[in-house]
Amino acid sequence: MKGALFDLDGVITDTAIYHFAAWRHLVKKHFNAELPDELEEKTKGVSREDSLQIILDYLDIKVSKEEFAALAAEKNQLYVHTLKNLSQNDILPGISKLLIDLKQHDIKIALASASKNGPFILKKLGLTDFFDAIVDPAKITSGKPAPDIFLAAAFALAISPYDCVGIEDSVAGVKAINSAGSVSIGVGGDELNHADKRFNNTADLNYQDILKAWETYNHN
């Protein structure tokens, strides 16, 4: 194992709740509609544009390209505004120790997140220095569940994806890791049983169990 490819929302910090709250606010304001809780899972781990399309499809609403771009931009403003108070206290349990242990074992670390706010969030959390590479999702052709962002993350580390583990909390994200050929580490419930190794929450994540999973499931 030479590399660890991290998702951000729901793995390093729980900003997913802020994402969906922003979508709900936007939809209420512009369409006077409500979004059900179950739609949140479908928007987890995917890009802003893909999330907006999922929501518009659910509402059976069509908008122009200009309106689409404006809605996406407004949602991001709402979301970023809620992040201004983000701090090290918002790092999920177990993540700081895991990052330290990975570094101590010379494992390269990359961020493979669909969030365009990734660098800003890592800075607010005080974690930037742990990351050897941060993938720019704007340069990725296909979002999760396509493997592109994890392939790009491995490439940015100059490591084969087969020598990496990917850590995700979304169904689409785990599918993307599997398609990239990396060992998938899922963080969450039974919906992530397609991961090579699943942990119930971030507090359970640890270097030794992740290494054991890579040794068991790697495709080399």
Backbone hydrogen bonds, N-H to C=O, Kabsch-Sander energy under -0.5 kcal/mol:
donor,donor_aa,acceptor,acceptor_aa,energy
2,K,163,D,-3.2
3,G,163,D,-1.6
4,A,108,K,-2.6
5,L,165,V,-3.1
6,F,4,A,-0.6
6,F,110,A,-3.0
7,D,167,I,-2.1
10,G,13,T,-2.9
11,V,8,L,-1.8
11,V,13,T,-0.5
12,I,8,L,-2.3
13,T,8,L,-1.5
14,D,90,D,-0.6
15,T,13,T,-1.4
18,Y,15,T,-0.5
19,H,15,T,-1.8
20,F,16,A,-2.1
21,A,17,I,-1.9
22,A,18,Y,-2.1
23,W,19,H,-2.2
24,R,20,F,-2.7
25,H,21,A,-2.2
26,L,22,A,-2.4
27,V,23,W,-2.7
28,K,24,R,-2.4
29,K,25,H,-2.3
30,H,26,L,-2.6
31,F,27,V,-2.2
32,N,27,V,-0.5
32,N,28,K,-1.0
33,A,27,V,-1.1
39,L,36,P,-1.5
40,E,37,D,-1.8
41,E,37,D,-0.5
42,K,38,E,-0.6
43,T,39,L,-1.0
43,T,40,E,-0.8
44,K,40,E,-0.7
44,K,41,E,-0.6
46,V,43,T,-0.9
51,S,47,S,-2.6
52,L,48,R,-2.4
53,Q,49,E,-2.1
54,I,50,D,-2.2
55,I,51,S,-2.2
56,L,52,L,-2.8
57,D,53,Q,-2.5
58,Y,54,I,-2.1
59,L,55,I,-2.3
60,D,56,L,-0.8
61,I,56,L,-2.5
68,F,64,S,-2.7
69,A,65,K,-2.4
70,A,66,E,-2.2
71,L,67,E,-2.6
72,A,68,F,-2.3
73,A,69,A,-2.2
74,E,70,A,-2.5
75,K,71,L,-2.5
76,N,72,A,-1.9
77,Q,73,A,-2.0
78,L,74,E,-2.2
79,Y,75,K,-2.5
80,V,76,N,-3.1
81,H,77,Q,-2.0
82,T,78,L,-1.2
82,T,79,Y,-0.6
83,L,79,Y,-0.8
83,L,80,V,-0.9
84,K,81,H,-0.9
86,L,83,L,-2.2
90,D,87,S,-2.3
91,I,88,Q,-1.5
92,L,12,I,-2.8
95,I,92,L,-1.7
98,L,94,G,-1.8
99,L,95,I,-2.6
100,I,96,S,-2.1
101,D,97,K,-2.7
102,L,98,L,-2.6
103,K,99,L,-2.1
104,Q,100,I,-2.3
105,H,101,D,-1.2
106,D,103,K,-1.9
107,I,102,L,-2.7
108,K,2,K,-2.6
108,K,106,D,-0.5
110,A,4,A,-2.4
111,L,133,A,-2.1
112,A,6,F,-3.5
112,A,110,A,-0.6
118,G,115,S,-1.3
121,I,117,N,-2.6
122,L,118,G,-2.7
123,K,119,P,-2.0
124,K,120,F,-2.1
125,L,121,I,-2.0
126,G,122,L,-0.8
126,G,123,K,-0.8
127,L,122,L,-2.6
128,T,122,L,-0.7
130,F,127,L,-2.0
131,F,127,L,-0.5
131,F,128,T,-1.7
132,D,109,I,-2.5
132,D,130,F,-0.5
133,A,109,I,-1.2
135,V,111,L,-2.3
139,K,136,D,-1.9
140,I,137,P,-1.5
146,A,143,G,-2.1
150,F,147,P,-0.9
151,L,147,P,-2.3
152,A,148,D,-2.6
153,A,149,I,-1.7
154,A,150,F,-2.2
155,F,151,L,-2.4
156,A,152,A,-2.4
157,L,153,A,-1.2
158,A,155,F,-1.3
159,I,154,A,-2.4
163,D,160,S,-2.0
164,C,161,P,-1.5
165,V,3,G,-2.1
166,G,183,V,-2.7
167,I,5,L,-2.7
168,E,166,G,-0.5
168,E,185,I,-2.5
174,V,170,S,-2.3
175,K,171,V,-2.0
176,A,172,A,-2.0
177,I,173,G,-2.2
178,N,174,V,-2.5
179,S,175,K,-2.4
180,A,176,A,-1.6
181,G,177,I,-0.8
181,G,178,N,-0.9
182,S,177,I,-1.5
183,V,164,C,-2.2
185,I,166,G,-3.1
186,G,184,S,-0.6
186,G,197,K,-2.7
187,V,168,E,-2.4
188,G,186,G,-0.6
188,G,199,F,-2.7
192,L,189,G,-2.2
193,N,190,D,-1.8
195,A,192,L,-2.1
197,K,184,S,-1.9
199,F,186,G,-3.2
204,D,201,N,-1.3
205,L,202,T,-1.3
210,I,206,N,-2.0
211,L,207,Y,-2.8
212,K,208,Q,-2.3
213,A,209,D,-2.0
214,W,210,I,-2.3
215,E,211,L,-2.5
216,T,212,K,-1.8
217,Y,213,A,-2.6
218,N,214,W,-2.2
